[in-house]
Amino acid sequence: MKLRNAVGTGLVIGALALPVYAADIEVQINTAPPPPVKVEASPPAPRTGYIYEPGHYNWDGQKYQWQDSRFIEARPGRTYTPTTIEKKGDVWIYKKGGWDDGK
């Protein structure tokens, strides 16, 4: 019984910690660069309290996938960093966007 509780507690703590560190993950892409970014006009926010996330490419482990631009509900006291794909040397580095931990 104690082992089950310890495993369950570990899973809950791990699940709670994941969102904090998810934005810090970088993936090295050893393939061609992403296609050119689609140029989109930034529409006005639907209402106050939202930020605009421009369209960008995500990396799914095998290929680039286009993510349309969208509005994301703001999180007071936190900063949003957008997804980036940058060339470093001979490889491309994908860093998923996300919210900071508020510290």
C-alpha positions as a Python dict, from the first residue, in 0.01 Angstrom:
ca = {
    (1, 'M'): (0, 0, 0),
    (2, 'K'): (283, 241, 84),
    (3, 'L'): (447, 177, -254),
    (4, 'R'): (123, 259, -438),
    (5, 'N'): (88, 587, -245),
    (6, 'A'): (452, 680, -311),
    (7, 'V'): (415, 611, -685),
    (8, 'G'): (86, 801, -701),
    (9, 'T'): (235, 1097, -516),
    (10, 'G'): (536, 1096, -749),
    (11, 'L'): (312, 1099, -1055),
    (12, 'V'): (107, 1390, -920),
    (13, 'I'): (418, 1594, -835),
    (14, 'G'): (566, 1520, -1177),
    (15, 'A'): (246, 1624, -1352),
    (16, 'L'): (238, 1951, -1158),
    (17, 'A'): (602, 2029, -1239),
    (18, 'L'): (574, 1958, -1612),
    (19, 'P'): (398, 2281, -1718),
    (20, 'V'): (667, 2489, -1548),
    (21, 'Y'): (949, 2333, -1747),
    (22, 'A'): (771, 2255, -2075),
    (23, 'A'): (869, 2591, -2228),
    (24, 'D'): (1238, 2523, -2154),
    (25, 'I'): (1266, 2220, -2384),
    (26, 'E'): (1485, 2254, -2693),
    (27, 'V'): (1492, 1997, -2972),
    (28, 'Q'): (1776, 1967, -3223),
    (29, 'I'): (1645, 1917, -3577),
    (30, 'N'): (1891, 1754, -3818),
    (31, 'T'): (1699, 1816, -4137),
    (32, 'A'): (1613, 2094, -4377),
    (33, 'P'): (1512, 2435, -4243),
    (34, 'P'): (1145, 2513, -4188),
    (35, 'P'): (946, 2643, -4485),
    (36, 'P'): (906, 3020, -4508),
    (37, 'V'): (671, 3164, -4247),
    (38, 'K'): (329, 3254, -4379),
    (39, 'V'): (271, 3628, -4347),
    (40, 'E'): (-52, 3706, -4163),
    (41, 'A'): (-202, 4038, -4061),
    (42, 'S'): (-253, 4071, -3686),
    (43, 'P'): (-624, 4125, -3622),
    (44, 'P'): (-741, 4320, -3317),
    (45, 'A'): (-788, 4119, -2998),
    (46, 'P'): (-1139, 3984, -2950),
    (47, 'R'): (-1146, 4156, -2608),
    (48, 'T'): (-902, 4278, -2347),
    (49, 'G'): (-701, 4017, -2160),
    (50, 'Y'): (-575, 3828, -2465),
    (51, 'I'): (-237, 3823, -2641),
    (52, 'Y'): (-170, 3749, -3006),
    (53, 'E'): (45, 3448, -3092),
    (54, 'P'): (168, 3476, -3453),
    (55, 'G'): (146, 3172, -3679),
    (56, 'H'): (457, 2953, -3667),
    (57, 'Y'): (590, 2608, -3745),
    (58, 'N'): (594, 2336, -3480),
    (59, 'W'): (817, 2028, -3504),
    (60, 'D'): (633, 1698, -3449),
    (61, 'G'): (945, 1480, -3441),
    (62, 'Q'): (933, 1404, -3814),
    (63, 'K'): (818, 1714, -3999),
    (64, 'Y'): (719, 2076, -3961),
    (65, 'Q'): (351, 2149, -3893),
    (66, 'W'): (202, 2495, -3941),
    (67, 'Q'): (20, 2641, -3637),
    (68, 'D'): (-222, 2918, -3731),
    (69, 'S'): (-205, 3244, -3542),
    (70, 'R'): (-439, 3270, -3246),
    (71, 'F'): (-531, 3469, -2939),
    (72, 'I'): (-432, 3327, -2601),
    (73, 'E'): (-586, 3434, -2273),
    (74, 'A'): (-332, 3644, -2081),
    (75, 'R'): (-199, 3519, -1748),
    (76, 'P'): (-145, 3811, -1511),
    (77, 'G'): (208, 3827, -1372),
    (78, 'R'): (345, 3585, -1632),
    (79, 'T'): (526, 3635, -1961),
    (80, 'Y'): (462, 3438, -2281),
    (81, 'T'): (760, 3343, -2499),
    (82, 'P'): (671, 3243, -2857),
    (83, 'T'): (790, 2926, -3030),
    (84, 'T'): (1120, 2967, -3215),
    (85, 'I'): (1322, 2768, -3467),
    (86, 'E'): (1678, 2901, -3501),
    (87, 'K'): (1984, 2787, -3690),
    (88, 'K'): (2283, 2711, -3466),
    (89, 'G'): (2583, 2588, -3660),
    (90, 'D'): (2470, 2310, -3892),
    (91, 'V'): (2147, 2225, -3709),
    (92, 'W'): (1811, 2384, -3633),
    (93, 'I'): (1699, 2427, -3272),
    (94, 'Y'): (1325, 2414, -3198),
    (95, 'K'): (1209, 2572, -2873),
    (96, 'K'): (839, 2544, -2795),
    (97, 'G'): (679, 2861, -2668),
    (98, 'G'): (496, 2888, -2342),
    (99, 'W'): (440, 3080, -2021),
    (100, 'D'): (715, 3146, -1768),
    (101, 'D'): (664, 3025, -1414),
    (102, 'G'): (583, 3373, -1284),
    (103, 'K'): (906, 3417, -1086),
}
